[in-house]
Amino acid sequence: MTATALRRPIPLFVLAALASVLGSLCIGAFPVGLGQILSAVGLSSTPLDGTTAAVLYAIRAPRVVAAFAVGAALAAGGAAMQSLFRNPLADPGLLGVSSGAALAAVSTIVLGERVMHVVPPDLRPWCLPIAAFLGGLAATIVVYRIAAREGVTLVGTLLLAGIAINALTSAGIGMLVFVADDQQLRTLIFWTMGGFGSVTWVAILPALLILLISVPTLLPTAHLLDALALGEREAGHVGVDVERLKKRLVAQVALAVGAGVAISGIVGFVGLIAPHIVRLLLGPSHRTLLPAAALFGGAFLVLADALARTMVSPAELPIGVLTALVGGPFFLWLLASRAARGGL
């Protein structure tokens, strides 16, 4: 399918995203009818009993909203990183955001109980997501400071610094795993593999607010990213402040991905798969690529979450396992196709 075949692509992606959300709200160990969902939002007169309302409002709706928001953040961030590095194999995790957030979250899980008694009870549900967000932001700041030289951000150094931070944070996580007890191990293993099983409205509210700010603000950069795709020098010739754009992209992706990881833990490959598939369908124009990738990424993660909680019910698969099962072969195909074209 090409851009000429999809003359109005965004409404189609909106419909697909809406269908994935409605389907995910219906699917589960406790089935919910479409009429009951419409009644819950005031669009139907179908009666809604107390149990169904509790399942929808307190359990299923927050995790569907969280899955869509995280998927949209990862996909939009992936599209921005692929433009920054001018490489379709780039991923938001290259900046060390995900691994930095994971280290902070694991530190909170393993060591946080020692200081948790000084935190007011009403704020304790927010400790883990806030720590994860700050950890991702701190890792990004370190990577950016290493890559910035005399007002110029070296993209190659940015990539290498991100790889180094990923290695260091992985070592830190390994040390914390070594000293964790059995209960902490179970918690952190599921957190580092990603999932939405413990999502509540209270816990995800701070991160959702950040996502609502950071993801939409990527959209106005579309014409700048189109210029950057031609090369930094060429973008400068058409009036783009390249260094300012680099700083803006790194900051926005760090905010979006850090907030996303704070909700779900580490979920791999969404930031690679979604923008690449959308680019194959619609072409490279960021005016359509960014919103379509966000919608596609959100729908993809919502469906992955629905599978994670139904495939082995009553147990639940870590969502990172499912995305890796899809993303791993897709990444290998990308590598093979680029190598066949002499791109590697």
C-alpha positions in Angstrom: 0.0 0.0 0.0 1.4 3.4 -1.0 0.7 7.0 -0.1 -1.5 7.4 -3.2 -3.7 4.5 -2.0 -4.2 6.1 1.3 -5.4 9.6 0.4 -6.8 10.2 3.9 -4.5 8.1 6.1 -5.0 9.7 9.5 -8.8 9.0 9.8 -8.1 5.3 8.9 -5.5 5.1 11.6 -7.9 6.8 14.1 -10.6 4.2 13.3 -8.1 1.3 13.7 -6.9 2.7 17.0 -10.5 3.1 18.2 -11.3 -0.4 17.2 -8.3 -1.8 19.1 -9.4 0.2 22.2 -13.0 -1.0 22.1 -11.9 -4.6 21.4 -9.5 -4.6 24.3 -12.1 -3.2 26.7 -14.4 -6.1 25.7 -11.8 -8.9 25.9 -10.8 -10.5 29.1 -11.6 -13.1 31.8 -14.7 -11.1 32.5 -16.3 -10.4 29.1 -17.9 -7.1 28.5 -20.3 -6.4 25.7 -20.0 -3.5 23.3 -23.4 -2.2 24.4 -22.2 -2.1 28.0 -19.2 -0.1 27.0 -21.4 2.4 25.1 -23.6 2.6 28.2 -20.6 3.3 30.3 -19.8 6.4 28.2 -23.4 7.5 28.0 -24.1 6.4 24.4 -26.5 3.5 25.1 -29.3 2.7 27.5 -28.0 -0.9 28.1 -28.0 -1.5 31.8 -24.6 -1.6 33.5 -24.4 -3.6 36.7 -21.9 -2.8 39.5 -19.5 -5.6 38.7 -19.2 -4.6 35.1 -18.7 -1.0 36.0 -16.0 -1.9 38.4 -14.2 -4.0 35.9 -14.4 -1.3 33.2 -13.6 1.8 35.3 -11.1 0.5 37.8 -9.3 -2.3 36.0 -9.6 -2.4 32.2 -10.0 1.3 31.3 -6.8 2.5 33.1 -4.6 -0.2 31.5 -6.1 0.3 28.0 -5.5 4.1 28.3 -2.0 3.5 29.7 -1.1 1.0 26.9 -2.3 3.4 24.2 -0.4 6.3 25.7 2.8 4.4 26.2 2.6 2.9 22.7 2.0 6.3 21.1 4.9 7.8 23.1 7.3 5.0 22.1 6.3 5.1 18.4 6.4 8.9 18.1 9.8 8.9 19.9 11.0 6.2 17.6 10.1 8.2 14.5 11.9 11.3 15.9 15.0 9.2 16.8 15.1 7.6 13.3 15.0 11.1 11.8 17.7 12.4 14.2 20.0 9.5 13.4 18.8 9.3 9.8 18.5 5.6 10.3 15.3 3.5 10.3 16.9 1.0 12.7 17.2 3.7 15.5 15.1 3.3 18.6 14.3 5.5 21.6 16.2 3.2 23.9 19.5 4.3 22.2 19.5 7.4 24.4 19.6 5.3 27.6 16.2 6.6 28.6 14.6 3.2 29.1 17.6 1.6 30.9 18.0 4.7 33.2 14.3 4.6 34.1 14.6 0.8 34.8 17.6 1.3 37.1 15.7 4.0 39.1 12.6 1.8 39.3 14.5 -1.3 40.4 16.4 0.8 43.0 13.0 2.0 44.3 11.7 -1.6 44.5 14.8 -3.1 46.2 15.9 -0.2 48.4 12.9 2.0 48.7 11.3 0.3 51.6 14.1 1.6 53.8 13.0 5.2 53.2 9.3 4.7 52.3 8.2 5.3 55.8 9.0 9.0 55.5 6.8 9.4 52.4 3.2 10.3 53.1 0.8 7.4 52.4 -1.1 9.3 49.7 2.2 9.8 47.7 3.5 6.2 47.9 1.8 5.0 44.8 3.6 7.7 42.8 7.1 6.9 44.1 7.9 4.2 41.5 6.7 6.0 38.4 8.3 9.3 39.5 11.6 7.6 40.3 11.5 5.9 36.9 10.8 9.1 35.1 13.6 10.9 36.9 16.0 8.1 36.2 15.3 8.2 32.5 15.7 11.9 32.4 19.0 11.8 34.3 20.4 9.2 31.9 19.5 11.4 29.0 21.1 14.4 30.5 24.4 12.5 31.0 24.3 11.2 27.4 23.6 14.6 26.0 26.4 16.3 28.1 28.9 13.7 26.8 27.8 14.3 23.2 27.7 18.1 23.3 31.0 19.8 22.3 31.3 23.6 21.9 27.6 24.0 21.2 27.5 21.1 18.7 25.8 17.8 19.4 27.7 14.9 17.8 25.1 12.4 16.8 27.6 9.5 16.6 28.8 10.3 20.1 25.2 10.5 21.3 24.7 7.0 20.1 27.9 5.6 21.6 27.2 7.3 24.9 23.7 5.8 25.0 25.1 2.4 24.5 27.6 2.9 27.3 24.8 4.1 29.7 22.7 1.1 28.7 25.6 -1.2 29.7 26.2 0.6 33.0 22.6 0.6 34.0 22.3 -3.1 33.1 25.2 -3.8 35.5 23.5 -1.7 38.2 20.2 -3.6 37.7 22.1 -6.9 37.9 23.6 -5.9 41.3 20.2 -5.0 42.6 18.8 -8.3 41.4 21.5 -10.0 43.3 20.6 -8.4 46.6 16.8 -8.5 46.2 14.6 -10.9 48.2 12.1 -13.3 46.6 9.1 -10.9 46.6 11.2 -8.0 45.2 12.6 -10.3 42.5 9.1 -11.2 41.3 8.1 -7.5 41.2 11.2 -6.2 39.4 11.3 -9.1 36.9 7.8 -8.3 35.8 8.6 -4.6 35.8 11.7 -4.9 33.7 9.9 -7.1 31.2 7.0 -4.6 30.9 3.4 -4.9 31.7 0.2 -3.1 32.8 -1.1 -5.5 35.4 -0.6 -3.1 38.3 -1.8 0.0 36.6 -4.2 2.3 38.5 -5.5 5.8 37.7 -3.7 7.2 40.7 -0.3 5.6 39.9 -0.3 6.6 36.2 -1.7 10.1 36.5 1.7 12.0 36.7 3.1 10.1 33.8 0.0 10.5 31.7 0.1 14.3 32.2 3.7 14.4 30.9 2.7 12.2 27.9 -0.2 14.6 27.1 2.3 17.4 26.9 5.4 15.8 25.3 3.9 13.6 22.6 1.7 16.3 20.9 4.5 18.8 20.9 6.5 16.5 18.6 4.0 17.1 15.8 4.9 20.7 15.1 8.5 19.6 14.3 7.3 17.6 11.2 8.6 20.1 8.6 11.9 20.5 10.5 12.4 16.7 10.5 11.7 16.6 6.8 14.5 19.0 6.3 16.8 17.2 8.7 16.3 14.0 6.7 18.2 15.6 3.8 21.3 16.1 6.1 22.3 18.5 8.8 24.1 20.9 6.3 21.2 20.9 3.9 18.7 21.5 6.7 20.8 24.5 7.9 20.8 25.9 4.4 17.0 26.0 4.4 16.9 27.9 7.7 16.6 25.1 10.3 18.5 25.7 13.5 19.9 22.1 13.6 21.5 22.3 17.0 18.4 23.7 18.6 16.3 21.0 16.9 18.6 18.3 18.2 18.3 19.6 21.8 14.5 19.8 21.4 14.2 16.2 20.0 16.4 14.7 22.7 14.4 16.5 25.5 11.0 15.7 24.1 11.9 12.0 23.4 13.4 11.7 26.9 10.2 13.2 28.5 7.9 11.0 26.4 9.8 7.7 26.7 10.7 8.3 30.4 7.1 8.9 31.3 6.1 5.8 29.2 8.6 3.5 30.9 7.5 4.9 34.3 4.0 3.5 33.6 4.8 0.2 31.9 8.4 -0.7 32.5 10.6 -1.6 29.6 8.7 -2.5 26.4 11.0 -3.1 23.5 10.7 -2.8 19.7 7.5 -0.6 19.6 9.6 2.5 18.8 11.3 0.5 16.0 8.3 -1.3 14.5 5.6 1.3 14.4 7.3 4.2 12.6 9.0 1.8 10.2 5.7 0.1 9.1 4.0 3.5 8.9 6.9 4.8 6.8 6.5 1.8 4.4 2.7 2.5 4.1 2.6 6.3 3.9 6.1 7.4 2.9 8.7 9.6 4.7 6.7 12.8 5.2 6.7 13.5 8.9 3.4 15.5 8.6 1.6 12.1 8.4 4.4 9.9 9.8 4.4 11.3 13.3 0.6 11.2 14.1 0.1 7.9 12.2 3.0 6.2 14.0 1.6 7.4 17.4 -1.8 6.0 16.5 -0.3 2.7 15.2 2.0 2.3 18.2 -0.9 2.9 20.6 -3.1 0.4 18.8 -0.3 -2.1 18.6 0.4 -2.0 22.3 -3.3 -2.1 23.3 -3.7 -5.3 21.3 -0.5 -6.7 22.7 -1.8 -6.0 26.2 -5.1 -7.7 25.4 -3.1 -10.8 24.2 -0.8 -10.7 27.3 -3.8 -11.0 29.7 -5.8 -13.6 27.8 -3.3 -16.0 26.2 -2.4 -17.8 29.5 -5.3 -16.6 31.6 -5.6 -16.5 34.6 -1.9 -15.8 34.5 -0.5 -12.8 32.5 2.5 -12.7 30.2 4.9 -9.8 30.4 4.1 -7.5 27.5 7.7 -7.1 26.7 7.9 -10.8 25.8 5.1 -10.4 23.2 6.6 -7.3 21.6 10.0 -9.0 21.5 8.5 -12.0 19.7 7.1 -9.7 17.1 10.0 -7.2 17.0 12.9 -9.5 17.0 12.1 -11.2 13.7 11.0 -7.8 12.3 14.4 -6.3 13.3 16.3 -9.3 11.7 14.3 -8.8 8.5 15.2 -5.1 8.5 18.9 -6.0 8.9 18.8 -8.6 6.2 17.0 -6.3 3.7 19.4 -3.4 4.3 22.3 -5.7 4.0 21.0 -7.0 0.7 20.8 -3.4 -0.6 24.3 -2.7 0.7 22.9 -0.5 3.5 25.1 -2.0 6.3 
